[in-house]
Amino acid sequence: MGAYMSKKEVTEAKPTAAVTNMPTSCVAEGCKAKSTRLNFCVEHFEWFKEGLVTKTGQRPKDFDKKYINFLKKKAA
């Protein structure tokens, strides 16, 4: 037996991994914008980097404190 597959086996081979569709809209709560980076729109990706939004799009418990600091940093 050789290590090579016959032409029939190659054409009948089925993919082993399932293909999943990537989300096309931002995963942040209430956002309907198109996602650009890590499933976030441009604005919410910046929020994700600052810790205002979790990877799943949820706000953390201390969102208000972080948001105030974010606005102060952005204004400066």
C-alpha positions as CSV (number, residue, x, y, z in Angstrom):
1,M,0.0,0.0,0.0
2,G,1.3,3.4,-1.0
3,A,1.1,6.6,1.0
4,Y,-0.7,8.3,-1.9
5,M,-4.5,8.5,-2.4
6,S,-6.1,7.5,-5.6
7,K,-7.9,10.2,-7.7
8,K,-11.2,8.8,-6.6
9,E,-10.3,9.1,-2.9
10,V,-9.1,12.6,-3.4
11,T,-12.3,13.8,-5.0
12,E,-14.5,12.0,-2.5
13,A,-12.5,13.3,0.5
14,K,-14.7,15.3,2.9
15,P,-13.5,18.3,4.9
16,T,-12.8,17.4,8.6
17,A,-13.2,20.8,10.1
18,A,-16.5,22.7,10.1
19,V,-16.6,26.1,8.5
20,T,-18.1,28.8,10.7
21,N,-19.4,32.1,9.7
22,M,-17.8,35.1,11.3
23,P,-20.2,37.8,12.7
24,T,-20.6,40.7,10.4
25,S,-21.9,43.2,12.9
26,C,-20.2,44.5,16.1
27,V,-20.7,42.3,19.2
28,A,-21.0,45.2,21.6
29,E,-24.4,45.6,23.3
30,G,-26.9,47.4,21.1
31,C,-24.4,48.2,18.3
32,K,-25.5,47.4,14.7
33,A,-22.4,48.7,12.9
34,K,-20.2,46.5,10.7
35,S,-17.3,44.8,12.5
36,T,-13.8,45.7,11.4
37,R,-11.4,44.3,14.1
38,L,-11.9,41.4,16.5
39,N,-15.7,41.5,15.8
40,F,-16.0,45.1,17.0
41,C,-16.7,48.3,15.0
42,V,-14.0,51.1,15.1
43,E,-15.5,52.8,18.2
44,H,-16.1,49.7,20.3
45,F,-12.6,48.3,19.4
46,E,-11.2,51.4,21.0
47,W,-13.4,50.7,24.0
48,F,-12.2,47.1,24.1
49,K,-8.6,48.2,24.2
50,E,-9.4,50.6,27.1
51,G,-11.3,47.9,29.1
52,L,-14.8,49.4,28.6
53,V,-16.1,46.3,26.9
54,T,-15.3,42.7,27.4
55,K,-14.4,40.3,24.6
56,T,-18.0,39.2,24.4
57,G,-19.3,42.8,24.1
58,Q,-20.6,43.1,27.7
59,R,-19.8,46.1,29.9
60,P,-17.8,45.4,33.0
61,K,-19.1,46.1,36.5
62,D,-17.0,49.2,36.9
63,F,-17.9,50.7,33.5
64,D,-18.9,54.1,34.8
65,K,-15.5,54.7,36.5
66,K,-13.6,53.4,33.4
67,Y,-15.7,55.5,31.1
68,I,-15.0,58.7,33.0
69,N,-11.3,58.0,33.0
70,F,-11.5,57.2,29.2
71,L,-13.2,60.6,28.5
72,K,-10.6,62.5,30.6
73,K,-7.8,60.7,28.7
74,K,-9.4,61.4,25.3
75,A,-10.0,65.1,26.1
76,A,-6.3,65.6,27.0
